[in-house]
Amino acid sequence: MIKTKEYFFNDKKELVSYIYNALSNPTPIKLQKTLYFLWAFYAATYGNIDYNVASEFKEEEVYPKYLFDAQFEAWKYGPVDNDVYSWNKSDSIENFDNSFVPKTVQDKEIKLFMDDIISQVDNVNDFGLVERSHKDQAYKNVYNPNELPTDMDYNQIKKDYISYVEQQSKI
């Protein structure tokens, strides 16, 4: 049985800095939705590989289960990671060390994956991203405009995006 690391980014600030510097206009909404879509698509693809079945993967080729330790809550404008919201509100993200430099083949693969999603998100306006994130069952299941933000179910997010990935593979 192959043991996997839990997170690709153990330091969420490293990822947030990378996203912030990669976006052409890193608005708070665009930053949050990029983070959300990255987490969701990673969980549905690399994080969904079953290494316990017979495979050709070597231990060093195993991808961690999650891209980072997310703390998504359902807010009015979609999923929000409260840590990142606080960092962005205090303007501290600009001072984060953008130190993600791919060293391994796996790092390079994940950088390509992230760059592809970041590029796609960067081409959509903020409210297009809000509208898209509001379609996710994981968001719809818990969002209530009359209550405080509610934690989102990570298994449901993953399930939503596994379904999206499967639908896209049939096209």
PEDAHU-V946685 format. One record per residue. N is the residue number from 1. RES is the residue in one letter. BURIAL is 1 if it has 9 or more other C-alpha atoms within 8 Angstrom, else 0. Layout:
# PEDAHU-V946685
n=[N	N]
res=[RES	RES]
burial=[BURIAL	BURIAL]
This chain:
# PEDAHU-V946685
n=[1	2	3	4	5	6	7	8	9	10	11	12	13	14	15	16	17	18	19	20	21	22	23	24	25	26	27	28	29	30	31	32	33	34	35	36	37	38	39	40	41	42	43	44	45	46	47	48	49	50	51	52	53	54	55	56	57	58	59	60	61	62	63	64	65	66	67	68	69	70	71	72	73	74	75	76	77	78	79	80	81	82	83	84	85	86	87	88	89	90	91	92	93	94	95	96	97	98	99	100	101	102	103	104	105	106	107	108	109	110	111	112	113	114	115	116	117	118	119	120	121	122	123	124	125	126	127	128	129	130	131	132	133	134	135	136	137	138	139	140	141	142	143	144	145	146	147	148	149	150	151	152	153	154	155	156	157	158	159	160	161	162	163	164	165	166	167	168	169	170	171]
res=[M	I	K	T	K	E	Y	F	F	N	D	K	K	E	L	V	S	Y	I	Y	N	A	L	S	N	P	T	P	I	K	L	Q	K	T	L	Y	F	L	W	A	F	Y	A	A	T	Y	G	N	I	D	Y	N	V	A	S	E	F	K	E	E	E	V	Y	P	K	Y	L	F	D	A	Q	F	E	A	W	K	Y	G	P	V	D	N	D	V	Y	S	W	N	K	S	D	S	I	E	N	F	D	N	S	F	V	P	K	T	V	Q	D	K	E	I	K	L	F	M	D	D	I	I	S	Q	V	D	N	V	N	D	F	G	L	V	E	R	S	H	K	D	Q	A	Y	K	N	V	Y	N	P	N	E	L	P	T	D	M	D	Y	N	Q	I	K	K	D	Y	I	S	Y	V	E	Q	Q	S	K	I]
burial=[0	0	0	0	0	0	1	1	1	0	0	1	0	1	1	1	1	1	1	1	1	0	1	0	0	1	0	0	1	1	1	1	1	1	1	1	1	1	1	1	1	1	1	1	1	1	1	0	0	0	1	0	0	0	0	0	0	0	0	0	0	1	1	1	1	1	1	1	1	0	1	1	1	1	1	0	0	1	1	1	1	1	0	1	1	0	1	1	0	0	0	1	1	0	0	1	0	0	0	0	0	0	0	0	0	0	1	1	0	0	1	0	0	1	1	0	1	1	1	0	1	1	0	0	0	1	0	0	1	1	0	0	1	1	0	1	1	1	1	1	0	1	1	0	0	0	0	0	1	1	1	1	0	0	0	1	1	1	1	1	1	1	0	0	1	0	0	0	0	0	0]
